[in-house]
Amino acid sequence: MDRSRRGKMEYTLGIYEKAMPGNLTWTEKLTVAKNAGYDFLEMSVDETDEKLARLEWSKQERKEILDAMYEVGLPIRSMCLSGHRKYPLGSHDPLIREKSLLIMEKAIDLADDLGIRIIQLAGYDVYYEEGDQQTQEFFVENLQKAVDMASKKGVLLGFETMETAFMNTVEKAMKYVDIIQSPYLQVYPDTGNLKNASLSSDKSVREDIHTGRGHMVAAHLKETIPGHFREIPFGTGHVSFEETITTMWEEGVRRFVAEFWYIGQENWLEDVQFAQTFLKGKFQKVGY
């Protein structure tokens, strides 16, 4: 299609929940996101007890969130599930592995109840312990169980490319996608982490993204600098958003999330708006 004829809704841009203060209500978070021009919100279920408690929400609490989505007119459509950092699928400890699968099951159930389409999985076999051949084997064994759970509910799982060597590239994520061979396990890359990984790789970010052809369900748009993976303001790092967006687009990605953090700054609302303007400007510059 001629780029000049492309409509403005050919992609969706969401915002990561942690870009806003945690004490906001869901209605407030959704309203901020909508007013800033985002298309959806990505929920966080991280390793903190506060976030993991979301997996225990009652039916009434889940209904209240659905009501907030309808009231505001903005959905929650993806979940960043980083709780497996503390409770990894590949842990040597059988009790932790059991907990990891319980977290997975409850996260899928929550996604099903809220209409969340994609759960972004942290690409770790283990995080706080030393990995080895056994942790990788446990990881694959429990990954299969997780995918079976997700396929039953029709929820997509997508690996985030992380900051550790185990899975910091699309190519490494694809190793496990190829092992499992399920339409319910795909890749959900993080652009900032890919850029940092490329500094010590013989593949460019563009070449690495192409290794995931046909298997990328969405992408995190995040800024980084060498050696630093979080809390870098957009436009101050080394990620080439124009090239990355173009490459993702070539591979069929149409769903993106602006990933950045609220860290106590007073002007956080301005940062929310700036990120939307900055990223949509990149899409416009490359013709999308």
Stockholm file with secondary structure:
# STOCKHOLM 1.0

chainA/1-288         MDRSRRGKMEYTLGIYEKAMPGNLTWTEKLTVAKNAGYDFLEMSVDETDEKLARLEWSKQERKEILDAMYEVGLPIRSMCLSGHRKYPLGSHDPLIREKSLLIMEKAIDLADDLGIRIIQLAGYDVYYEEGDQQTQEFFVENLQKAVDMASKKGVLLGFETMETAFMNTVEKAMKYVDIIQSPYLQVYPDTGNLKNASLSSDKSVREDIHTGRGHMVAAHLKETIPGHFREIPFGTGHVSFEETITTMWEEGVRRFVAEFWYIGQENWLEDVQFAQTFLKGKFQKVGY
#=GR chainA/1-288 SS CCGGGCCTTSSEEEEEGGGSCTTSCHHHHHHHHHHTTCSEEEEEECSSHHHHGGGGCCHHHHHHHHHHHHHHTCCEEEEEECGGGTSCTTCSSHHHHHHHHHHHHHHHHHHHHHTCCEEEEECCSCSSSCCCHHHHHHHHHHHHHHHHHHHHHTCEEEEECCSSGGGCSHHHHHHHHHHHCCTTEEECCBHHHHHHHHTTSSSCHHHHHHTTTTCBCCEEECCCBTTBCSCCCTTSSSCCHHHHHHHHHHTTCCEEEECCCCCSCTTHHHHHHHHHHHHHHHHHHTTC
#=GC SS_cons         CCGGGCCTTSSEEEEEGGGSCTTSCHHHHHHHHHHTTCSEEEEEECSSHHHHGGGGCCHHHHHHHHHHHHHHTCCEEEEEECGGGTSCTTCSSHHHHHHHHHHHHHHHHHHHHHTCCEEEEECCSCSSSCCCHHHHHHHHHHHHHHHHHHHHHTCEEEEECCSSGGGCSHHHHHHHHHHHCCTTEEECCBHHHHHHHHTTSSSCHHHHHHTTTTCBCCEEECCCBTTBCSCCCTTSSSCCHHHHHHHHHHTTCCEEEECCCCCSCTTHHHHHHHHHHHHHHHHHHTTC
//
